[in-house]
């Protein structure tokens, strides 16, 4: 999934468009409404569920009154690949960390039960 966001803009009206090889994409696009930041500025987010093919040019185009011309942000295949690698790395880290915490919690439970057994053994004496 590709994400394009605009932050801290005023006035509210803004146009955010996804382009593939200079042609507008409308399928698989979801966008938020302009969201108020609480300080008279706005933000907007758009997601594109698409994985570019080699050689394709994917762009996020922002049009706003604060600029005389459209702002074009090209998302090349290298950026997408880097994003996928970062996401995979984060998932692996999370899984390993979660597994380590589960093992640690299991060993604490066994130590706790051994301690309780020792206490109950001394009470019987």
C-alpha positions in Angstrom: 0.0 0.0 0.0 1.3 3.4 -0.9 0.4 6.4 1.3 0.5 10.1 0.4 -0.2 12.7 3.1 -0.4 16.5 3.3 0.0 18.3 6.6 -0.4 21.9 7.9 -2.2 23.4 4.9 -4.7 26.3 4.9 -7.2 27.0 3.4 -9.0 23.7 3.5 -9.7 22.9 -0.2 -7.0 20.6 -1.6 -6.9 18.1 -4.4 -4.8 14.9 -4.0 -4.5 12.6 -7.1 -2.6 9.4 -7.8 -1.0 9.1 -11.2 0.4 6.0 -13.0 2.6 6.9 -16.0 1.0 10.4 -16.0 -2.6 9.0 -16.1 -5.0 9.5 -13.1 -5.7 6.4 -11.0 -9.1 6.1 -9.3 -9.4 2.4 -8.6 -8.1 1.1 -5.2 -7.7 4.7 -3.8 -9.1 5.6 -0.4 -8.7 9.1 1.0 -9.7 10.8 4.2 -11.6 14.1 4.3 -9.6 17.1 5.2 -9.0 16.8 8.9 -8.6 19.8 11.2 -5.5 19.9 13.3 -7.1 22.1 15.9 -4.9 25.1 15.0 -6.6 26.3 11.8 -4.5 24.0 9.7 -5.6 20.8 8.0 -4.2 17.4 6.9 -5.3 14.7 4.5 -4.2 11.2 3.8 -4.7 9.0 0.7 -3.9 5.3 0.3 -3.3 3.4 -3.0 -3.5 -0.3 -2.8 -1.2 -1.1 -5.7 2.2 -2.5 -6.2 4.0 -0.9 -9.2 5.4 -3.0 -12.0 9.0 -2.5 -13.1 9.3 0.7 -15.1 6.0 2.2 -14.0 6.0 5.7 -12.6 3.6 6.2 -9.7 3.1 9.8 -8.5 1.1 11.6 -5.8 0.0 15.0 -7.1 -1.1 17.8 -4.7 -2.9 20.9 -5.8 -3.5 23.7 -3.3 -4.1 27.4 -3.3 -0.8 27.9 -1.5 1.1 26.9 -4.7 0.9 28.2 -8.2 1.6 24.8 -9.6 0.8 21.2 -8.7 3.3 19.5 -6.4 4.3 16.1 -7.8 5.9 13.4 -5.6 7.2 10.5 -7.6 7.2 7.1 -5.8 9.7 5.0 -7.7 10.0 1.2 -7.5 13.1 1.6 -5.3 11.0 3.5 -2.7 8.3 0.9 -2.8 10.9 -2.0 -2.4 12.5 -0.1 0.5 9.0 0.3 2.1 8.3 -3.5 1.7 11.7 -4.3 3.2 11.2 -2.0 6.2 7.7 -3.5 6.8 9.1 -7.0 6.6 11.9 -6.1 9.0 9.4 -4.5 11.4 7.2 -7.6 11.3 10.2 -9.9 12.0 11.3 -7.7 14.9 7.8 -7.7 16.3 7.5 -11.5 16.0 10.8 -12.2 17.7 10.2 -9.6 20.4 6.7 -11.1 21.1 8.1 -14.6 21.2 10.8 -13.6 23.6 8.3 -11.9 25.9 6.1 -15.0 25.8 9.0 -17.2 26.8 10.0 -14.7 29.5 6.5 -14.6 30.9 6.4 -18.4 30.9 9.6 -18.7 32.9 8.3 -16.1 35.4 5.1 -18.2 35.8 7.1 -21.3 36.5 9.3 -19.5 39.1 6.2 -18.0 40.7 4.6 -21.5 41.0 7.8 -23.0 42.4 7.9 -20.1 45.0 4.3 -20.8 46.0 5.0 -24.5 46.3 8.0 -23.8 48.5 5.8 -21.5 50.7 3.0 -24.0 50.9 5.6 -26.7 51.8 6.9 -24.6 54.7 3.5 -23.9 56.0 2.7 -27.6 56.4 5.8 -28.1 58.6 
